[in-house]
Amino acid sequence: MTVRLQDTLAGETRPLEPLAAWLERAFDAVTLGDGAGAFTLVGRLDRVDVAGTRAVVVDYKLGGAAPAIHARGALAGDDLQLLLYAAALERQAGFQVVGLEWISATRRLRASVELIMRAVERMNALIHDLLDLAAIEAGRFGLHCRTE
């Protein structure tokens, strides 16, 4: 099964293509997040398809899970690997990540930037929830009262 993001966006006619320079490429430690939620990420990108400043992050899966399972996990905020890689790529290389793609030996799935943005919003909400829990565990919490 293949689901592909349109390879062109408004005003852009070049197709997204894999470039040798972006195959199996490690990225330097990059800090993501803000304040107490900031963390350092180090990783290796399997492949990045590029057209100008637009990019799609591609991950090859060796396990038996179908790409659709990874895509659903990313949308639900459970599978953060490519979302975090996309954020690191944007921060370090200046690309505009417009899609994520998961490829297994038998299946392939590419998700559009709109889906990614929804997943990023969910991820940010999850990070804030985790920070709130960490503050509560550390004994730093306040009571939020509502008056009617």
ChimeraX attribute file (.defattr): number of C-alpha atoms within 10 A of each C-alpha:
attribute: neighborCount
match mode: 1-to-1
recipient: residues
	/A:1	10
	/A:2	13
	/A:3	14
	/A:4	13
	/A:5	17
	/A:6	13
	/A:7	19
	/A:8	13
	/A:9	12
	/A:10	5
	/A:11	6
	/A:12	11
	/A:13	10
	/A:14	13
	/A:15	15
	/A:16	18
	/A:17	14
	/A:18	17
	/A:19	12
	/A:20	11
	/A:21	9
	/A:22	15
	/A:23	15
	/A:24	13
	/A:25	14
	/A:26	12
	/A:27	16
	/A:28	14
	/A:29	13
	/A:30	16
	/A:31	15
	/A:32	15
	/A:33	12
	/A:34	8
	/A:35	7
	/A:36	10
	/A:37	12
	/A:38	11
	/A:39	12
	/A:40	11
	/A:41	15
	/A:42	13
	/A:43	15
	/A:44	13
	/A:45	19
	/A:46	15
	/A:47	20
	/A:48	26
	/A:49	22
	/A:50	22
	/A:51	19
	/A:52	12
	/A:53	12
	/A:54	22
	/A:55	24
	/A:56	28
	/A:57	24
	/A:58	24
	/A:59	22
	/A:60	15
	/A:61	17
	/A:62	10
	/A:63	8
	/A:64	9
	/A:65	11
	/A:66	19
	/A:67	24
	/A:68	20
	/A:69	13
	/A:70	21
	/A:71	24
	/A:72	15
	/A:73	15
	/A:74	24
	/A:75	22
	/A:76	15
	/A:77	20
	/A:78	15
	/A:79	17
	/A:80	18
	/A:81	14
	/A:82	21
	/A:83	22
	/A:84	17
	/A:85	23
	/A:86	25
	/A:87	20
	/A:88	23
	/A:89	22
	/A:90	16
	/A:91	14
	/A:92	14
	/A:93	10
	/A:94	13
	/A:95	19
	/A:96	19
	/A:97	23
	/A:98	23
	/A:99	26
	/A:100	27
	/A:101	26
	/A:102	23
	/A:103	20
	/A:104	16
	/A:105	12
	/A:106	10
	/A:107	15
	/A:108	20
	/A:109	21
	/A:110	21
	/A:111	22
	/A:112	17
	/A:113	16
	/A:114	11
	/A:115	16
	/A:116	21
	/A:117	15
	/A:118	14
	/A:119	23
	/A:120	20
	/A:121	13
	/A:122	17
	/A:123	21
	/A:124	14
	/A:125	13
	/A:126	14
	/A:127	15
	/A:128	14
	/A:129	12
	/A:130	13
	/A:131	14
	/A:132	14
	/A:133	14
	/A:134	14
	/A:135	14
	/A:136	12
	/A:137	10
	/A:138	9
	/A:139	9
	/A:140	10
	/A:141	12
	/A:142	8
	/A:143	5
	/A:144	5
	/A:145	6
	/A:146	5
	/A:147	3
	/A:148	3
